[in-house]
């Protein structure tokens, strides 16, 4: 028994250790509302730091719900990492001044805090959960054995490589 084998036996295994998959939990309406309000607050804070809309650079401006687009400020009230709009009315809102945009965000935050947009947020959460369920079903349907996929891809790659070699040889002999 080599020292490497003893070391492997002492600290683990050469075989993959099965790990339990962490179950994703659904977000509740209150969690989503809190997340949206926090993102609005962060966007307002970033906009308050800007001297003016004309002096902002589009590439360097980073905000959770706003971006600069063609001399305008584009705001989308959304949810999630990609800031997906909670309803079509909040998808793209263009502003040509920072005070208008900040006022819009503050009014939207008040509407969300009062619960006036709970129906739209809840519908958006339902849409996201349906999408996640659909993705889970698709992943379960696909064969997850990486060894078979890898060999299949290798076989296809070898076949294509051989085909190109044959075609090149035929071109050379024909000329």
C-alpha positions, 0 to 999 in steps of 0.5 A: 500500500503506497502512501498516496493510497493510505492518504486517500483512505484516511481522508476520503474516497476515490469514488464520487460521494453522493450529495443530497440535493438542496430542495429549493423553497418557494418564495412567499409574497412577503419575501418577494415584496421585501426583496423588491422594496430593497432593490428599489431602495438600492436603485434610489440610493445609486440614482441620488449619487449621480450628479445628472443624467447627462453626465452618467456613463451608460457602461459604468452605471450599475443599478438593480432596476435602472440603466441608461439607454440613449440619453434616457433612464430606463427603469424596470420594476422587476424581481429576481437576478435578471430583474424580470418585470412583475407586469407588462406595465412596469417593463420599460419606463423611460425618464429624461431626468433623475428627479422624475425617475426617483419620484417614480421609484418612491411612488412605486415603493409606496404602492408595493408597501400598501399592497396594491401590487400584491396580485401582480407580484403573486402572479409573477411568482406563480409564473416563476414556479411553473417555469421552475417546475417545467425545467425540473421535469425536462432535466429529469427526462434527460439522461444524466449519465455524463459517461454515455453523453461524453462517449456519444459526443466523442463518437460523433466528433471522430466520425466528423473528423474521419469524414473530413479526412476522407473528403480532403483525400478525395479532393487531393486525388481528384485534382 
